[in-house]
Amino acid sequence: MLKTFLIFILAGTLLGTFVASLAAPSYIEWNNSTPLATQTMCNLPEVVRSVTSSLMRSQLMGAAIGAGVGLVGAIIFALRARSRAKQGPGPTPPEATAA
């Protein structure tokens, strides 16, 4: 049971990080672009730190959300497996009667 939970959580974490890595750069680019395309002077090291920090924060949030979704998926999977185990193998076929 623990192995199943860990697999679901780790798979959710990896999937969440992957999705965040794909989606976050476009959002960060949009968020850091200058309005109306005006030229501005900026402190480049500070911008690089800010963008890198935003990307890492986005990946961490994606991993946390993915782990949460994986945990919920593991709980649902475990509950369904438990309910199937309680039901038994299924109805037994009726015995054939000889005429």
N, C-alpha and C positions, 0 to 999 in steps of 0.2 A: 504494500500500500504506500509506504514511504517512497519507494523507488518511483512509483507512478506519479506521485505528487511532485517529486523533484524533476522528473522528465518534463511534465507539463509546465512547471514554473520556469525551468531553464529554456525550454522552447519558446515560451511566451516572452521571456526576457530578450532572447536573441532576435525574435521577430519584431518586438517593439523597438529595439535599438536599430535594426535595419530600416524600419519604416521611418523612424526619426531621422536617421542619416540621409534618407532620400528627401524627406519633406522639409527639414529644417533649413538647409542652405538657401532655398528660394525665399522662405519667410525672412531669414536674417538679411538677405540682400534687399528685400523690399523694405524692411524695417530700418535699415541703415542708409538707404538712398536719400539723396537730398531732394527736398520738394521743389518742383518746377524746374529741375535740372539746372540749378544755379551753381556757379563755381564757389567752392568754399575752401578755406584753408583748414587743415586738420592736423592733429598730432597723430601721425601714423602709428607709432608704437602703441598708443592708447587705443586706437581703433582696432588694431590687430588683437590686442588683449581682450577687448570687448567682444569682438566677433568670435574668437576662440572660446571664450567663456560662455557665450550664448550657445554655441554649437555643443559644447560639452554638457551644459545644463539641459539642452533639448534631448540629447541622447540619454542622459540619466533619467529624465522624466519619461521618455519612451520605454526605457527598460523597466522602470517601476510600474507603469501602466500595463506593459506586456506581462510582467510577473503577476500582477493582480488578475488579469484576464486568464492567465494560465492556471492560477490557483482556483478560480471559479470553475474553469473547465475541468480541472482535476476533481473537484468536489462533485460536480454533476456526473462525471464519469464513474466515480466511486459509488455514488448513491444508486446509479442505474445498475452497476455490477452487483451491488449488494441486494437490490430488489429482485434481480434475476436469480440470484443464488437462493433466496428464500422461497421463490416460486417452485423450485425443483426442476427436474428435467422436462416436464410437460406431461400432458395426459397420456396414459397408457392405452394402447389400442385394445379394443374388445377382443376377447378370445373367440376364435372361430369355433362354431358348433358343428359337430358332425351330424349329418342327416341320416 
